[in-house]
Amino acid sequence: MKITIKSIAALLFVATVSFSAIAQEAKVVASPATTATGKIKDATITINYGSPAVKGRVIWGGLEKYDVVWRAGANDATTFETDKDIMVEGKKLPAGKYSFFLLPRASGTWTAIFNKEAKQWGAFKYEEAKDQLRVDVKVKALKQTQERLIYKINKKGFALEWDKISVPVSVK
């Protein structure tokens, strides 16, 4: 078998393309898409969100500014879906799929926002006029730093936990 410059070049090209494809597959996603699902009474709740990490950054009042509507996750706006009408902090939220935003405040009383425009990138085109429901919630300090943003659903509601803060929202 005769080896030519062309056959060596072709082999190197195929090897390079293959290696590049494998390297891209191994790439770690900075804020992976994640889902939290649970039952609250007879309602099924599903929260879809991007899960960023703290990575040594100042989150509240730093990366995430106070008094600015925030997507409550990373990348696409977080979505909150319920298959039944529910009561959130004592106010009715009809069954449906919503974008979920938070309005962080240095005071520790934040506003949880359920917006009718479910498909949004971040909060860049957020419109208050499309809010279905806004409720105020009190944040709580976590005993340990939560490195990666998570949502937890339990029989009393749900909570976002990230960095040193938990944002509990009661649901009935």
C-alpha positions in Angstrom: 0.0 0.0 0.0 1.4 3.3 -1.1 1.1 6.2 1.5 0.8 9.6 -0.2 0.8 13.1 1.1 -2.9 13.3 0.2 -3.9 10.2 2.2 -1.9 11.6 5.3 -3.6 15.0 4.9 -7.1 13.3 4.7 -6.4 11.2 7.7 -5.2 14.2 9.8 -8.3 16.1 8.7 -10.7 13.3 9.8 -8.8 12.9 13.1 -9.0 16.7 13.8 -12.8 16.9 13.0 -13.5 13.8 15.2 -11.4 15.2 18.1 -13.2 18.6 17.8 -16.6 16.8 17.9 -15.6 14.8 21.0 -14.3 17.9 22.8 -17.5 19.8 22.2 -19.6 17.0 23.6 -17.5 17.1 26.8 -18.0 20.8 27.3 -19.5 21.6 30.7 -22.6 23.8 30.6 -22.2 26.8 32.8 -25.9 27.0 33.8 -27.5 23.7 32.9 -31.3 23.5 32.3 -33.0 21.9 35.2 -36.5 20.9 36.2 -38.2 20.7 39.6 -41.5 18.9 39.8 -43.8 18.2 42.7 -47.3 18.0 44.1 -48.9 20.6 46.3 -52.3 19.2 47.4 -53.8 18.0 44.1 -51.8 20.4 41.8 -48.7 19.3 39.9 -46.1 22.1 39.9 -43.3 22.1 37.3 -40.5 24.7 37.4 -38.0 24.9 34.5 -34.9 27.0 35.1 -31.2 27.5 34.3 -29.0 26.6 37.3 -26.0 28.9 37.6 -23.2 28.5 40.2 -21.9 31.1 42.6 -18.3 30.6 41.6 -16.9 32.9 44.3 -19.0 35.9 43.0 -21.1 38.3 45.1 -24.6 37.4 44.0 -27.2 39.5 45.8 -26.6 43.2 45.2 -23.6 42.3 42.9 -24.2 39.9 40.0 -28.0 40.2 40.6 -28.8 43.8 41.4 -31.4 44.9 43.9 -34.6 46.6 42.7 -34.2 45.1 39.1 -36.6 42.3 37.8 -34.5 39.1 37.6 -35.3 35.9 35.6 -35.0 33.8 38.7 -32.4 31.5 37.1 -30.1 31.7 34.0 -30.6 31.9 30.3 -34.4 31.6 29.4 -36.7 33.1 31.9 -37.7 30.5 34.6 -41.1 29.0 33.9 -43.7 28.0 36.6 -46.5 25.7 35.5 -49.5 24.4 37.5 -52.2 22.1 36.2 -54.7 23.4 38.8 -55.7 26.8 40.2 -53.6 27.5 43.3 -53.3 30.1 46.0 -49.9 31.8 46.1 -49.3 33.7 49.3 -53.1 33.9 49.7 -53.8 35.1 46.1 -55.3 33.1 43.3 -53.1 31.9 40.4 -55.1 30.2 37.6 -53.8 26.9 36.2 -51.3 27.6 33.4 -47.7 28.2 32.4 -46.0 31.5 33.5 -42.6 33.1 33.4 -41.4 33.4 37.0 -39.4 36.5 38.0 -38.1 37.9 41.3 -37.6 41.5 42.3 -34.8 41.3 44.9 -34.6 44.0 47.5 -31.9 44.7 50.1 -34.7 44.9 52.7 -35.3 41.2 52.5 -38.8 41.5 51.2 -38.8 40.4 47.6 -41.6 40.3 45.0 -42.4 37.1 43.3 -43.9 37.7 39.8 -45.9 35.3 37.6 -46.0 36.7 34.1 -48.4 35.5 31.4 -45.6 35.6 28.7 -44.2 32.1 29.4 -41.5 32.1 26.6 -38.9 34.8 27.2 -35.2 35.1 27.1 -34.1 36.4 30.5 -36.0 39.5 31.7 -35.0 41.7 28.8 -38.5 42.1 27.3 -40.3 41.7 30.6 -43.5 43.7 30.7 -45.2 44.4 34.0 -48.6 44.8 32.2 -48.5 41.1 31.4 -48.2 40.0 35.1 -50.8 37.6 36.2 -49.8 37.8 39.9 -47.3 39.6 42.1 -46.8 38.7 45.8 -44.3 39.8 48.4 -42.2 37.2 50.2 -39.6 37.3 53.0 -36.2 35.8 52.2 -34.4 33.6 54.7 -30.8 33.0 55.3 -29.4 29.6 54.6 -27.1 27.9 57.1 -24.7 26.9 54.3 -23.9 28.4 50.9 -25.9 26.8 48.1 -23.4 26.8 45.3 -25.8 26.0 42.4 -29.2 27.6 42.2 -32.0 25.1 42.9 -35.7 25.1 43.3 -37.4 22.8 46.0 -41.1 22.0 46.0 -42.8 20.7 49.1 -46.3 20.5 50.5 -46.3 24.1 51.7 -45.0 25.7 48.5 -41.6 26.1 46.8 -38.3 27.9 47.4 -35.4 29.1 45.3 -32.1 28.6 47.1 -28.9 30.1 45.9 -25.8 31.5 47.6 -26.8 32.3 51.2 -30.5 33.0 50.5 -33.7 31.0 50.4 -36.8 32.6 48.8 -39.8 30.6 50.0 -43.2 31.1 48.4 -46.2 29.5 50.1 -48.8 27.7 47.9 -52.1 26.2 48.9 
